[in-house]
């Protein structure tokens, strides 16, 4: 019973290879997908989900410009106001339930509810606005939730190495930093597989710290 790649929807089970319904149920893992405003969270969840994803996006308007500045993401037309939800069968023993968090600061109070029962997280980083991922990194560090940082490669973004991103964000050595294109199912699946491996390995978390102030030079 092996999971196969589908170029359109990422990983899926062939009908004849579906897990035996009479066998032990797979382990379900609740995973959060967080990051700054416009970092690609909704796109990431939608790309990897094997079901039609649930999205709570609303159109942006000129009235929201003072609270949702579009510097660096001028083409963005909608934003998540509650959560995104998707599901991915990673392998025979693991099914991931994905919860995308809202990026705007005024919706951060929802993160506390969404993180209940979460075993891990993906923090999407946009190198055009790298500082926007700092609150998510701090949030998961303070709660001891294992996470990986996925650098979403936007056209026009800065091409930093993983170590440059690690230094700028102030990550502990054991936290993986991976590159991805949130639009591509295979790229998103690789990020999630890296996260699951990190969690199974013990996901060493750094003790609580103050807000990050590092900048790339």
Helices and strands as residue ranges (DSSP letters): E 4-6, E 10-12, G 15-17, E 27-35, H 41-48, E 54-59, G 62-64, E 78-91, E 94-101, G 105-107, H 109-114, E 120-126, G 127-133, H 134-142, E 146-152, H 162-169, E 177-180, H 185-200
